Amino acid sequence: MLVDSHCHLDFPDFAPDLDSVMARARNAGVGAMVTICTRLSRFDEIRAIAEARDNVWCSVGVHPHEAAEEGVDVPSRLLELARHDKVIGFGETGLDYYYEHSPRQAQQTSFRAHIAAAREAGLPLIVHTRDADADTAAILTEEHARGQFSGLIHCFSSSREFAEKMLEIGFLISISGIVTFKKAEALRETVRALPLERLLVETDAPYLAPAPHRGKRNEPAYVAKTAACVAEIKGLTPEDLARCTTENFFRLFAKAKRPESVAA
């Protein structure tokens, strides 16, 4: 069984047919998923989606795009919300210098508060980085030296050098549908070099649908397409890749209780 380690089931794209989306995921062999928080003002809706389904968990956090309006400068609110059984990580947080919807300083302040929460609660950090790898690596390395915490780089599309820096601090790397794109050969080469025990797969649905669905709404079922591509890159069967990435997921997100439908 596969785990979609990062999707956004609360987004309006799924409002008309969420039950059908979940059914298609199940039929595609996706036994579990994490619906990711991007705004604290949406957390109640995100948590409700997870509460209603035994194979869905959620995170709590503020996307860097929203740091100006909803960013946090201390971890207390994040820690309070993370007490819920369904909350298994903090984020997505990080830095995005491509769009810069929020000032860089506000992004960095909120990022550090999420790191403090991850360190204190012992839950993984879910990191978004775009056009900001140098600062992302610097902050994570600096904060890790102050006290360890676990986490992952979601929707990885950066350099092998950046990936190796993240591996050095114990992070995992999550691969999205980008790996299936024709022009993503550099990413495929990086994936080929990364250790299998440090890989996860995700959709980032409703964004970044893998080939042959590129340009359409993404959904958790399509993580199977991404996983098949990663399996081919790594010289594995899809079944072996699914087993390994699922084990990686439950090792990192130790708070998640494995559903009966997800074989050990």
Contacts in CASP RR format, 6 or more apart in sequence:
PFRMAT RR
TARGET T0000
AUTHOR 0000-0000-0000
METHOD contacts of the structure
MODEL  1
MLVDSHCHLDFPDFAPDLDSVMARARNAGVGAMVTICTRLSRFDEIRAIA
EARDNVWCSVGVHPHEAAEEGVDVPSRLLELARHDKVIGFGETGLDYYYE
HSPRQAQQTSFRAHIAAAREAGLPLIVHTRDADADTAAILTEEHARGQFS
GLIHCFSSSREFAEKMLEIGFLISISGIVTFKKAEALRETVRALPLERLL
VETDAPYLAPAPHRGKRNEPAYVAKTAACVAEIKGLTPEDLARCTTENFF
RLFAKAKRPESVAA
1 29 0 8 1.000
1 30 0 8 1.000
1 31 0 8 1.000
1 32 0 8 1.000
1 242 0 8 1.000
1 246 0 8 1.000
1 261 0 8 1.000
1 262 0 8 1.000
1 263 0 8 1.000
2 28 0 8 1.000
2 29 0 8 1.000
2 30 0 8 1.000
2 31 0 8 1.000
2 201 0 8 1.000
2 223 0 8 1.000
2 224 0 8 1.000
2 227 0 8 1.000
2 242 0 8 1.000
2 245 0 8 1.000
2 246 0 8 1.000
3 30 0 8 1.000
3 31 0 8 1.000
3 32 0 8 1.000
3 33 0 8 1.000
3 34 0 8 1.000
3 200 0 8 1.000
3 201 0 8 1.000
3 223 0 8 1.000
3 245 0 8 1.000
3 246 0 8 1.000
3 249 0 8 1.000
3 250 0 8 1.000
3 262 0 8 1.000
4 25 0 8 1.000
4 30 0 8 1.000
4 32 0 8 1.000
4 33 0 8 1.000
4 34 0 8 1.000
4 201 0 8 1.000
4 202 0 8 1.000
4 203 0 8 1.000
4 205 0 8 1.000
4 220 0 8 1.000
4 223 0 8 1.000
5 33 0 8 1.000
5 34 0 8 1.000
5 152 0 8 1.000
5 154 0 8 1.000
5 174 0 8 1.000
5 200 0 8 1.000
5 201 0 8 1.000
5 202 0 8 1.000
5 249 0 8 1.000
6 34 0 8 1.000
6 36 0 8 1.000
6 92 0 8 1.000
6 126 0 8 1.000
6 154 0 8 1.000
6 155 0 8 1.000
6 174 0 8 1.000
6 176 0 8 1.000
6 202 0 8 1.000
6 203 0 8 1.000
6 204 0 8 1.000
7 33 0 8 1.000
7 34 0 8 1.000
7 35 0 8 1.000
7 36 0 8 1.000
7 202 0 8 1.000
7 203 0 8 1.000
7 204 0 8 1.000
7 205 0 8 1.000
7 219 0 8 1.000
7 220 0 8 1.000
8 35 0 8 1.000
8 36 0 8 1.000
8 38 0 8 1.000
8 204 0 8 1.000
8 205 0 8 1.000
8 206 0 8 1.000
8 207 0 8 1.000
9 18 0 8 1.000
9 21 0 8 1.000
9 33 0 8 1.000
9 35 0 8 1.000
9 46 0 8 1.000
9 49 0 8 1.000
9 56 0 8 1.000
9 205 0 8 1.000
9 220 0 8 1.000
10 35 0 8 1.000
10 42 0 8 1.000
10 45 0 8 1.000
10 46 0 8 1.000
10 49 0 8 1.000
11 206 0 8 1.000
13 206 0 8 1.000
13 217 0 8 1.000
14 21 0 8 1.000
14 205 0 8 1.000
14 206 0 8 1.000
14 219 0 8 1.000
18 49 0 8 1.000
21 219 0 8 1.000
21 220 0 8 1.000
21 221 0 8 1.000
22 53 0 8 1.000
22 220 0 8 1.000
24 219 0 8 1.000
24 220 0 8 1.000
24 221 0 8 1.000
25 31 0 8 1.000
25 33 0 8 1.000
25 219 0 8 1.000
25 220 0 8 1.000
25 221 0 8 1.000
26 261 0 8 1.000
27 221 0 8 1.000
28 220 0 8 1.000
28 221 0 8 1.000
28 222 0 8 1.000
28 223 0 8 1.000
28 224 0 8 1.000
29 224 0 8 1.000
30 220 0 8 1.000
30 221 0 8 1.000
30 223 0 8 1.000
30 224 0 8 1.000
31 55 0 8 1.000
31 259 0 8 1.000
31 261 0 8 1.000
31 262 0 8 1.000
32 55 0 8 1.000
32 56 0 8 1.000
32 57 0 8 1.000
32 246 0 8 1.000
32 249 0 8 1.000
32 256 0 8 1.000
32 258 0 8 1.000
32 259 0 8 1.000
32 261 0 8 1.000
32 262 0 8 1.000
33 55 0 8 1.000
33 56 0 8 1.000
33 57 0 8 1.000
33 220 0 8 1.000
34 56 0 8 1.000
34 57 0 8 1.000
34 58 0 8 1.000
34 59 0 8 1.000
34 88 0 8 1.000
34 253 0 8 1.000
35 46 0 8 1.000
35 49 0 8 1.000
35 50 0 8 1.000
35 56 0 8 1.000
35 57 0 8 1.000
35 58 0 8 1.000
35 59 0 8 1.000
36 46 0 8 1.000
36 58 0 8 1.000
36 59 0 8 1.000
36 91 0 8 1.000
36 92 0 8 1.000
36 126 0 8 1.000
36 154 0 8 1.000
37 43 0 8 1.000
37 46 0 8 1.000
37 58 0 8 1.000
37 59 0 8 1.000
37 60 0 8 1.000
37 61 0 8 1.000
37 62 0 8 1.000
37 91 0 8 1.000
37 92 0 8 1.000
38 61 0 8 1.000
38 62 0 8 1.000
38 63 0 8 1.000
38 65 0 8 1.000
38 66 0 8 1.000
38 92 0 8 1.000
39 61 0 8 1.000
39 62 0 8 1.000
39 63 0 8 1.000
39 66 0 8 1.000
39 70 0 8 1.000
40 60 0 8 1.000
40 61 0 8 1.000
40 62 0 8 1.000
40 70 0 8 1.000
40 71 0 8 1.000
40 72 0 8 1.000
40 77 0 8 1.000
40 81 0 8 1.000
41 70 0 8 1.000
43 60 0 8 1.000
43 61 0 8 1.000
43 81 0 8 1.000
46 58 0 8 1.000
47 58 0 8 1.000
47 84 0 8 1.000
47 86 0 8 1.000
47 87 0 8 1.000
49 56 0 8 1.000
49 58 0 8 1.000
50 56 0 8 1.000
50 57 0 8 1.000
50 58 0 8 1.000
50 86 0 8 1.000
51 86 0 8 1.000
54 259 0 8 1.000
55 259 0 8 1.000
55 261 0 8 1.000
55 262 0 8 1.000
56 86 0 8 1.000
57 86 0 8 1.000
57 87 0 8 1.000
57 88 0 8 1.000
57 253 0 8 1.000
57 256 0 8 1.000
58 86 0 8 1.000
58 87 0 8 1.000
58 88 0 8 1.000
59 87 0 8 1.000
59 88 0 8 1.000
59 89 0 8 1.000
59 90 0 8 1.000
59 91 0 8 1.000
59 92 0 8 1.000
59 126 0 8 1.000
60 78 0 8 1.000
60 81 0 8 1.000
60 82 0 8 1.000
60 87 0 8 1.000
60 89 0 8 1.000
60 90 0 8 1.000
60 91 0 8 1.000
61 72 0 8 1.000
61 78 0 8 1.000
61 90 0 8 1.000
61 91 0 8 1.000
61 92 0 8 1.000
61 93 0 8 1.000
61 114 0 8 1.000
62 70 0 8 1.000
62 71 0 8 1.000
62 72 0 8 1.000
62 91 0 8 1.000
62 93 0 8 1.000
62 110 0 8 1.000
62 114 0 8 1.000
63 91 0 8 1.000
63 92 0 8 1.000
63 93 0 8 1.000
63 96 0 8 1.000
63 128 0 8 1.000
64 93 0 8 1.000
64 94 0 8 1.000
64 95 0 8 1.000
64 96 0 8 1.000
64 101 0 8 1.000
64 102 0 8 1.000
64 107 0 8 1.000
64 110 0 8 1.000
64 111 0 8 1.000
64 128 0 8 1.000
65 96 0 8 1.000
65 99 0 8 1.000
65 101 0 8 1.000
65 102 0 8 1.000
66 101 0 8 1.000
66 102 0 8 1.000
67 102 0 8 1.000
67 103 0 8 1.000
67 106 0 8 1.000
67 107 0 8 1.000
67 109 0 8 1.000
67 110 0 8 1.000
68 101 0 8 1.000
68 102 0 8 1.000
68 103 0 8 1.000
68 106 0 8 1.000
69 102 0 8 1.000
71 102 0 8 1.000
71 106 0 8 1.000
71 109 0 8 1.000
71 110 0 8 1.000
71 113 0 8 1.000
72 78 0 8 1.000
72 110 0 8 1.000
72 113 0 8 1.000
72 114 0 8 1.000
73 109 0 8 1.000
73 110 0 8 1.000
73 113 0 8 1.000
74 113 0 8 1.000
74 116 0 8 1.000
75 113 0 8 1.000
75 114 0 8 1.000
75 116 0 8 1.000
75 117 0 8 1.000
75 120 0 8 1.000
78 90 0 8 1.000
78 113 0 8 1.000
78 114 0 8 1.000
78 117 0 8 1.000
79 117 0 8 1.000
79 120 0 8 1.000
79 121 0 8 1.000
81 87 0 8 1.000
82 89 0 8 1.000
82 90 0 8 1.000
82 117 0 8 1.000
82 121 0 8 1.000
82 123 0 8 1.000
87 123 0 8 1.000
87 255 0 8 1.000
88 123 0 8 1.000
88 124 0 8 1.000
88 253 0 8 1.000
88 255 0 8 1.000
88 256 0 8 1.000
89 118 0 8 1.000
89 123 0 8 1.000
89 124 0 8 1.000
89 125 0 8 1.000
89 126 0 8 1.000
89 253 0 8 1.000
89 255 0 8 1.000
90 114 0 8 1.000
90 117 0 8 1.000
90 118 0 8 1.000
90 121 0 8 1.000
90 123 0 8 1.000
90 124 0 8 1.000
90 125 0 8 1.000
90 126 0 8 1.000
91 114 0 8 1.000
91 125 0 8 1.000
91 126 0 8 1.000
91 127 0 8 1.000
92 126 0 8 1.000
92 127 0 8 1.000
92 128 0 8 1.000
92 154 0 8 1.000
93 110 0 8 1.000
93 111 0 8 1.000
93 114 0 8 1.000
93 115 0 8 1.000
93 125 0 8 1.000
93 126 0 8 1.000
93 127 0 8 1.000
93 128 0 8 1.000
94 107 0 8 1.000
94 110 0 8 1.000
94 111 0 8 1.000
94 114 0 8 1.000
94 127 0 8 1.000
94 128 0 8 1.000
94 129 0 8 1.000
94 132 0 8 1.000
94 136 0 8 1.000
95 104 0 8 1.000
95 107 0 8 1.000
95 108 0 8 1.000
95 111 0 8 1.000
95 128 0 8 1.000
95 129 0 8 1.000
95 130 0 8 1.000
95 132 0 8 1.000
95 135 0 8 1.000
95 136 0 8 1.000
95 139 0 8 1.000
96 107 0 8 1.000
96 128 0 8 1.000
96 129 0 8 1.000
96 130 0 8 1.000
96 131 0 8 1.000
96 132 0 8 1.000
97 104 0 8 1.000
97 130 0 8 1.000
97 131 0 8 1.000
97 132 0 8 1.000
97 135 0 8 1.000
98 130 0 8 1.000
98 131 0 8 1.000
98 132 0 8 1.000
99 130 0 8 1.000
104 135 0 8 1.000
108 135 0 8 1.000
108 139 0 8 1.000
111 139 0 8 1.000
112 139 0 8 1.000
112 143 0 8 1.000
114 125 0 8 1.000
115 125 0 8 1.000
115 139 0 8 1.000
115 140 0 8 1.000
115 143 0 8 1.000
115 149 0 8 1.000
117 123 0 8 1.000
118 124 0 8 1.000
118 125 0 8 1.000
118 149 0 8 1.000
118 150 0 8 1.000
118 151 0 8 1.000
119 143 0 8 1.000
119 146 0 8 1.000
119 147 0 8 1.000
119 148 0 8 1.000
119 149 0 8 1.000
122 149 0 8 1.000
122 150 0 8 1.000
123 150 0 8 1.000
123 253 0 8 1.000
123 255 0 8 1.000
124 149 0 8 1.000
124 150 0 8 1.000
124 151 0 8 1.000
124 152 0 8 1.000
124 252 0 8 1.000
124 253 0 8 1.000
125 149 0 8 1.000
125 150 0 8 1.000
125 151 0 8 1.000
125 152 0 8 1.000
126 151 0 8 1.000
126 152 0 8 1.000
126 154 0 8 1.000
127 136 0 8 1.000
127 140 0 8 1.000
127 151 0 8 1.000
127 152 0 8 1.000
127 153 0 8 1.000
127 154 0 8 1.000
127 171 0 8 1.000
128 154 0 8 1.000
128 155 0 8 1.000
129 136 0 8 1.000
129 153 0 8 1.000
129 158 0 8 1.000
133 158 0 8 1.000
133 159 0 8 1.000
133 162 0 8 1.000
136 162 0 8 1.000
137 162 0 8 1.000
137 165 0 8 1.000
137 166 0 8 1.000
140 166 0 8 1.000
140 169 0 8 1.000
140 171 0 8 1.000
141 165 0 8 1.000
141 169 0 8 1.000
143 149 0 8 1.000
144 169 0 8 1.000
150 170 0 8 1.000
150 171 0 8 1.000
150 252 0 8 1.000
151 170 0 8 1.000
151 171 0 8 1.000
151 172 0 8 1.000
151 252 0 8 1.000
152 171 0 8 1.000
152 172 0 8 1.000
152 173 0 8 1.000
152 174 0 8 1.000
152 200 0 8 1.000
152 252 0 8 1.000
153 162 0 8 1.000
153 163 0 8 1.000
153 166 0 8 1.000
153 171 0 8 1.000
153 172 0 8 1.000
153 173 0 8 1.000
153 174 0 8 1.000
154 174 0 8 1.000
154 176 0 8 1.000
154 202 0 8 1.000
154 204 0 8 1.000
155 174 0 8 1.000
155 176 0 8 1.000
155 178 0 8 1.000
155 202 0 8 1.000
155 204 0 8 1.000
155 208 0 8 1.000
156 163 0 8 1.000
156 173 0 8 1.000
156 174 0 8 1.000
156 175 0 8 1.000
156 176 0 8 1.000
156 187 0 8 1.000
156 190 0 8 1.000
157 176 0 8 1.000
157 178 0 8 1.000
157 184 0 8 1.000
157 187 0 8 1.000
159 186 0 8 1.000
159 190 0 8 1.000
160 189 0 8 1.000
160 190 0 8 1.000
160 193 0 8 1.000
163 173 0 8 1.000
163 190 0 8 1.000
163 194 0 8 1.000
166 173 0 8 1.000
167 173 0 8 1.000
167 194 0 8 1.000
167 195 0 8 1.000
167 198 0 8 1.000
170 198 0 8 1.000
171 198 0 8 1.000
172 198 0 8 1.000
172 199 0 8 1.000
172 200 0 8 1.000
172 248 0 8 1.000
172 252 0 8 1.000
173 194 0 8 1.000
173 198 0 8 1.000
173 199 0 8 1.000
173 200 0 8 1.000
174 199 0 8 1.000
174 200 0 8 1.000
174 201 0 8 1.000
174 202 0 8 1.000
175 191 0 8 1.000
175 199 0 8 1.000
175 200 0 8 1.000
175 201 0 8 1.000
175 202 0 8 1.000
175 226 0 8 1.000
175 230 0 8 1.000
176 201 0 8 1.000
176 202 0 8 1.000
176 203 0 8 1.000
176 204 0 8 1.000
176 208 0 8 1.000
176 210 0 8 1.000
176 226 0 8 1.000
177 203 0 8 1.000
177 204 0 8 1.000
177 208 0 8 1.000
177 209 0 8 1.000
177 210 0 8 1.000
177 211 0 8 1.000
177 218 0 8 1.000
177 222 0 8 1.000
177 225 0 8 1.000
177 226 0 8 1.000
177 229 0 8 1.000
178 184 0 8 1.000
178 187 0 8 1.000
178 208 0 8 1.000
179 187 0 8 1.000
179 188 0 8 1.000
179 191 0 8 1.000
179 210 0 8 1.000
179 226 0 8 1.000
179 229 0 8 1.000
179 230 0 8 1.000
179 233 0 8 1.000
180 210 0 8 1.000
180 211 0 8 1.000
180 214 0 8 1.000
180 225 0 8 1.000
180 226 0 8 1.000
180 229 0 8 1.000
181 210 0 8 1.000
181 211 0 8 1.000
181 214 0 8 1.000
182 211 0 8 1.000
188 229 0 8 1.000
188 233 0 8 1.000
191 199 0 8 1.000
191 230 0 8 1.000
191 233 0 8 1.000
191 234 0 8 1.000
192 233 0 8 1.000
192 234 0 8 1.000
196 234 0 8 1.000
196 236 0 8 1.000
196 244 0 8 1.000
197 244 0 8 1.000
197 248 0 8 1.000
198 248 0 8 1.000
199 230 0 8 1.000
199 244 0 8 1.000
199 245 0 8 1.000
199 248 0 8 1.000
200 245 0 8 1.000
200 248 0 8 1.000
200 249 0 8 1.000
200 252 0 8 1.000
201 223 0 8 1.000
201 226 0 8 1.000
201 227 0 8 1.000
201 230 0 8 1.000
201 241 0 8 1.000
201 245 0 8 1.000
202 223 0 8 1.000
202 226 0 8 1.000
203 209 0 8 1.000
203 210 0 8 1.000
203 218 0 8 1.000
203 219 0 8 1.000
203 220 0 8 1.000
203 222 0 8 1.000
203 223 0 8 1.000
203 226 0 8 1.000
204 218 0 8 1.000
205 217 0 8 1.000
205 218 0 8 1.000
205 219 0 8 1.000
205 220 0 8 1.000
205 222 0 8 1.000
206 217 0 8 1.000
206 218 0 8 1.000
206 219 0 8 1.000
207 218 0 8 1.000
208 218 0 8 1.000
209 215 0 8 1.000
209 216 0 8 1.000
209 217 0 8 1.000
209 218 0 8 1.000
209 219 0 8 1.000
209 222 0 8 1.000
210 218 0 8 1.000
210 222 0 8 1.000
210 225 0 8 1.000
210 226 0 8 1.000
210 229 0 8 1.000
211 225 0 8 1.000
212 225 0 8 1.000
213 222 0 8 1.000
213 225 0 8 1.000
224 238 0 8 1.000
227 238 0 8 1.000
227 241 0 8 1.000
227 242 0 8 1.000
227 245 0 8 1.000
228 238 0 8 1.000
228 241 0 8 1.000
230 241 0 8 1.000
230 245 0 8 1.000
231 237 0 8 1.000
231 238 0 8 1.000
231 240 0 8 1.000
231 241 0 8 1.000
234 241 0 8 1.000
236 244 0 8 1.000
246 262 0 8 1.000
249 256 0 8 1.000
250 256 0 8 1.000
250 258 0 8 1.000
258 264 0 8 1.000
END
